[in-house]
Amino acid sequence: MKKAFIYILTILLLNTVCFASQHNIPDGMRKESILDGRVNLLVPGNLVKLTQDDLITAYSNERQRPDYIFEDKANGAKIAINYHASKASDKDLPEIKAYFEKLYQSMTHDFISSDYKSIKGKRFVVMQFELKDPNSDGKIYNYAFFTSLDGKLLLTDYSFPASQASKCLIQANAIIDSFQN
């Protein structure tokens, strides 16, 4: 009887721990699924996913149109996600990293960092930089990360007003740390 009680208690505790770890979503974030369910990640709860029609309206040039955008127009925050047709593997990441470093450094004098980060065994390149906001006197902070997924490049950029960096950088780390495929 005692063994049965310990066994049942152990099962209940394991179920509770598993449930809690699957539902451990930070305050103000929500889980989103993209690429037909192949990728799950957290996004800030105040960002709204644009419809395909909204994307076409906002980005008439199909070559420049992201596959997904989550946006908060009131606060100026946006996540743009592109799943490129160009082939990319993990071994290509250093070359792609060098290309984007050169590109972003030519666009801004406020290039902050470019590093590798491993998330659940998957290697990402993470870049941080600021650009002048064309709509104000302020700056836009960009937290960009990319990786290879099924032989293609998956690029994500979380941009927000630099004045909100202390809060949004916590969210940016939650986004990349939540990446699951």
N, C-alpha and C positions, 0 to 999 in steps of 0.2 A: 504494500500500500504506500509506504514511504517512497519507494523507488518510482512508482507511478506518479505520485504527486510531484516529485522533483523533475521527472520527465516532462510532465504537462507544464510546469512552471518554466522550464527551460525553453520549451516550444513557444510559449506566450511571450517570453522576453525576447527571443530571437525575432519573432514576428513584429514586435514593437520596435526593436532597433532597426530592422529592415524598412518598416513603414516610415519611421522618422528620417532615415537617411535618404529615402526616395522623395520625401516631401520637405526637405530642408531648403526652402527657398527663402533667401533674405528678404526682409521687409522692403516693399516697394518694387520688387522684381516679380516677373511671371515667366513661365516656361513657354517657349514657342518651338514649333516644329517647322523645318523648311526642307526644301528639296525632296518633296514627296515623302516626308517622314524619315529620311536618311540622316538628318542632322537635327539635334535638339540643343537649344541653348536658352539662357535666361536673357531677358531684356527688361529695361526699366518699365514699370507698370504704366507710366504716363505717356509712353510712346505708342502711337497708333500705326498699325500696319497698313500701308497704302495698297489699294487695289491695283490690278493690272491696268485699268483705265486711268487711274491717277498717275501711275508710272509713265504711261504713254503721253499723257498731257504734260507732265513735268519735264520729261526727257524725250523730245520729239526725235532726236537722233538715236536710233536703235543701238548703235555701237557704243554710245556713252550711257545707256540706260542700265542701272543696276537691276539685278534680278529681284531684290527685295529691299524695301525701305521701311523702317520704323521711325516715326517722326513725331516730335512735339513742337509744332510751329510756334506756340506761345513762348516757350523757353529756348528755342533755337537748337535743340538737341536732335541728332539724327544718327541712325545706324543704317549704313548702306552695305549690302552684301552682293558680291559678284561671284558667280561660278563660271569661270572662263572656259571657253572652248579650247584654249591653248593647252597643250599637254604639259604636265608638270609632275615630277615625282619628288620624293624626299631628297634624293641626291641632287636635284636641281635647285633646291632652296638657297644654297649659298650664292649661286649666280643670280637668281631672282632677287635675293636680298640686296646684292650689290647694285643691281639695276634700280630698284626702288630707292635705295639710299641716295644715289646720284640724282634721281628725279626729284625727290623731296627736298634735298639740299639745294637744288637749283631754284626751287620754288620759294624757299624761305631761309631767312638767316637764323631762325629759331628752331633748328633741328635739335631735338633733345636726346633721343637715344634710339638704338637699334640693337636688339638682342634676340637670342633664341630662348624659347621657353618650352618645356615638355609638359603636356597635359594628358594624363591618363595614357602615357606611352606614345603620344602623338607629338611630333615636333612642329612648333610654330615659330614664325618670325614676328616679333613685336616691335613696332616703331612708334615713337611719340614725337610730335612736332606741332608748332603753332603757325597759323597763317593769318594774315590780316583779314578781318571780316569786311567784305565789300559793301555791306549794308550799314556799317557803323564804324566808330573809331576804335572798337575793341578788336580782340583776337579770337580766333577759333582754335581750340585745342583738338588735336586729332590723335586718337589711339587706334592705330591700324594693326591688324594681325592677319597673317595668311599662312596657309598650309596646303599640302597636296591632299586631294580627296579623290579616290577612284581614278587616278591618273590625270586629274585636272587641278588647276589653281583655284582655291577658295579664298577670296579676299574679303575681309570685313573691316569697315572703318566706322568707329564711333566718334562723332564730332560734336562738340558742345562749346558754349562760350567759355573762354579761359577763366572768367570770373567764377565759374562753377566747378573748377577743376578738383577742389578738395572732395566734393561729394561725387562727382562723376567718375573720378579715377577709381574709387571704390567699386562703383558699378561696372566700370570697364574690366576690372580684374575679375569680378563675379561672372561677367559675360564669357570671357575666355576660359575661366576655370570650369564653367558649366558645359563647355563644348563636348558633345557626345555624338559619335557616329557609329 
